[in-house]
Amino acid sequence: MRKRACLALELAEKCRVVDVEQYDEETPDDVIVRVAAEWKCPVATNDRMLRRRLRNISVPVIYLRQKSRLEMEGEGH
């Protein structure tokens, strides 16, 4: 467990938080879909509806499978 936690921390340190504008009547999922499409970047989520929306616009999705593995689906995979 300790090794996994250390790996997760290393990965998190490579990430950065970015501020994006949320337009009127836009949901958080709408923002994620819009930004992922604009930036052409993969999204990590386990939300089924969000995964489906992202797949429909060919955005790669990273998700947790079997509580222990990350899997990626979508374009370029």
Stockholm file with secondary structure:
# STOCKHOLM 1.0

chainA/1-77         MRKRACLALELAEKCRVVDVEQYDEETPDDVIVRVAAEWKCPVATNDRMLRRRLRNISVPVIYLRQKSRLEMEGEGH
#=GR chainA/1-77 SS CHHHHHHHHHHHHHCCCCCCCCCTTCCHHHHHHHHHHHHTCCEECCCHHHHHHHHHTTCCEEEEETTTEEEEESTTC
#=GC SS_cons        CHHHHHHHHHHHHHCCCCCCCCCTTCCHHHHHHHHHHHHTCCEECCCHHHHHHHHHTTCCEEEEETTTEEEEESTTC
//
